[in-house]
Amino acid sequence: MNQSTPEQPADIVARLRATFRTGRTKPVEWRTTQLRRLREMLTEHADDLATALHADLGKSADESQRTEIGFTVREIDHTLDHLADWLRPEPAPVPERLGADTTAWTQYDPLGVVLVIAPWNYPLQLLLTPVVGALAAGNAVVVKPSELAPATSAALARLIPEYLDTDAVAVVEGAIPETTALLAERFDHIFYTGNGAVGRVVMRAAAEHLTPVTLELGGKSPAFVDRDADLDVVADRLARGKFLNAGQTCVAPDYVLTDPATATALEAALVKAVDGLFGADPKASGAYSRIINERHFDRLTGLLDSGRVVLGGDNDRAVKYIAPTVLADVDPESTVMRDEIFGPILPVVTVPGLDEAIGFINDRDKPLALYVFSESDETRSRIADETSSGAVGHGLPLAHLTVSDLPFGGVGESGMGNYHGRYSIETFSHRKAVLQKPLS
């Protein structure tokens, strides 16, 4: 089909549903072919995609490869290696009263036509990684890139039809009107990554058709630093996790909790760590990204007076630059502590000890991730057992996201549902129960 011909959302969904009903997307051969073609797209056009990511977010070629292109390629490879095993029917025991000749099992059935809506902060990875799961599960897919990353959106809209089955995969570009029109249609699953406000809009629209949703949202992911931790190591890992993509990462450490004495020592360690990553002038570093647009720049600079500036604070609206910034003496009720920061500002909040840190976390919305820097097994266990979050990382921020055999997702305000690896198959499939008893 000629993809240059404009289609209305209703026509797109109807066309893809017609394809799905032919059974075309169900064979494993079709699924693996689509995944291999997607991999080819990413490897053959890696430079083009890196250029687009730099245009949208100022990402370096290395960062684009590590966190977007290469990340997605690794997810594809993992899926191709294990897909046959994941899809294998699973036998279920049968009660004796049904007879020894009765068998039962579960099998994964594709859902149908699914919608994937991506955010702007990792506009390639967070669009295509769910698409990997949707295709691997045998679905037709409507792909909605973020309009706030226009260069990446345009590149994907051009390349995806060149590589994937256009009768089963469609790209819809646009902003709120186009997304609203898509959400009015009946899908078999909607996968949305973004913020809670839009997540509620998605969920309300899905309710009209009783469509299941996966919501990958965000939240203020805390990092607890214990007094026994090696602060040079902690500072280096915090800085790498926080200031990657200029802090525009859903699982970035949002703020630090620690006791007053540790906070003072951590300040100096963070200054040293940031200098080691980006040099004395991060603005001149090719490894440091930019803020996505002026609206978010203005929002973030409005948070800079929420505490004492230990590091950074300088900014340039003309190039959407905000330096890696650490704030100390931060009041828990200050503006910077109200909503997810989603930028290169790291507040340090002091608490007397572990009990108070656990209470502080539990008094707020459940975060997408929670990070613990401690040498104490008891401390690590208590935080993991006595709090609720999408994931817990001991000693290393963000890394759980890279493990394909771990489910990635939130809880409560930070989201519902999960994906990656076999969890993507579960998300984009129906696990159907089958029982069989011979007629003679």
JOGIDA-V870454 format. One record per backbone hydrogen bond with DSSP energy under -0.5 kcal/mol. NH is the residue of the N-H (numbers start at 0). CO is the residue of the C=O. If there is no record, write none. Layout:
nh={NH	NH}
co={CO	CO}
This chain:
nh={2	4	5	10	11	12	13	14	15	16	17	18	19	20	21	21	22	23	25	26	30	31	32	33	34	35	36	37	38	39	40	41	42	43	44	45	48	49	50	51	52	53	54	55	56	57	58	63	64	65	66	67	68	69	70	71	72	73	74	75	76	77	78	79	80	81	82	85	86	87	87	89	90	91	97	98	101	102	103	104	105	106	108	108	110	113	113	114	115	116	116	117	117	122	125	126	127	128	130	131	132	133	134	135	136	137	138	139	140	141	142	142	143	143	144	148	152	153	154	155	156	157	158	159	161	162	162	163	165	167	168	169	171	172	178	179	180	181	182	183	184	186	187	188	189	190	191	191	192	193	198	199	200	201	202	203	204	205	206	207	207	208	209	210	213	214	215	215	216	216	220	221	222	223	224	224	225	225	228	230	233	234	235	236	237	238	239	240	241	242	243	245	246	247	248	251	253	254	255	256	257	262	263	264	265	266	267	268	269	270	271	272	273	274	275	276	277	278	283	284	287	288	289	290	296	297	298	299	300	301	302	303	305	307	309	309	310	315	318	319	320	322	324	325	326	327	329	330	333	336	337	338	343	344	345	346	346	347	348	348	350	356	357	358	359	360	361	362	363	366	369	370	371	372	373	376	379	380	381	382	383	384	385	386	389	392	393	394	394	398	400	401	402	403	405	407	408	413	414	415	418	422	423	424	425	426	427	428	429	430	431	431	433	435	437}
co={0	1	3	7	7	8	9	10	11	12	13	14	15	16	17	18	19	18	22	22	26	27	28	29	30	31	32	33	34	35	36	37	38	39	40	42	44	45	46	47	48	49	50	51	52	53	52	59	60	61	62	63	63	64	64	67	68	69	70	71	72	73	74	75	76	77	78	81	82	83	84	105	88	103	94	95	98	435	91	433	89	431	106	429	427	111	139	188	141	114	190	115	143	119	121	123	123	124	126	127	128	129	130	131	132	134	133	111	167	113	140	169	115	141	142	145	148	149	150	151	152	153	154	155	158	158	159	159	163	164	164	140	142	170	174	175	176	177	178	179	181	184	112	112	211	114	189	213	116	215	194	195	196	197	198	199	200	201	202	203	204	205	206	205	189	415	191	213	214	413	218	219	254	370	222	256	223	372	225	228	229	230	231	232	233	234	235	236	237	238	239	242	243	244	246	248	220	220	346	222	348	258	259	260	261	262	263	264	265	266	267	268	269	270	271	272	273	274	280	281	284	286	56	319	292	293	294	295	296	297	299	300	302	327	307	325	325	320	315	316	315	313	343	310	345	307	347	305	330	333	334	334	245	342	324	253	344	326	255	346	257	352	353	354	355	356	357	358	360	387	390	221	392	223	371	374	375	376	377	378	379	380	381	382	366	369	391	371	392	396	397	398	399	401	402	418	406	410	411	214	407	419	420	420	421	422	423	425	108	428	106	429	104	102	100}
